[in-house]
Amino acid sequence: MQPSMKANWEKWESTVAEDFGGRIQTGSGNQWFAKGDVKTGKHVISCKQTDRDSFSITGNDWNEIRKIAEAAGRSPILAINMNGKRIAVMDYDEMLYILGMIGEVPTGG
């Protein structure tokens, strides 16, 4: 593959890394020691890309990225590009915390 001809999944990983201010984890898909597609100071992000109009997330998908993130002392995110629709999946309690910090939901305390 020519350097300028990135596959769609590579483009998506690059976009996510840039948007989150992180770095791409080289070999994340084929190296046991390099898991998580993108890493930031606070998150490990697993990037999924499909040209279809649907995408399934299994408990195993979430558990895998959650374990990787927790081992690194970070929070997990699934970043999904589903035929151009960009979706992020994260822990519910963390989302409540973030929304509470910006005043979008009550903080409960």
Secondary structure, DSSP 8 states (H G I E B T S, - for coil): --TT---HHHHHHHHHHHHHT-EE-TTTTT-TTS-SSEE-SSEEEEEEEESSS-----HHHHHHHHHHHHHTT-EEEEEEEETTEEEEEE-HHHHHHHHHHTTSS----
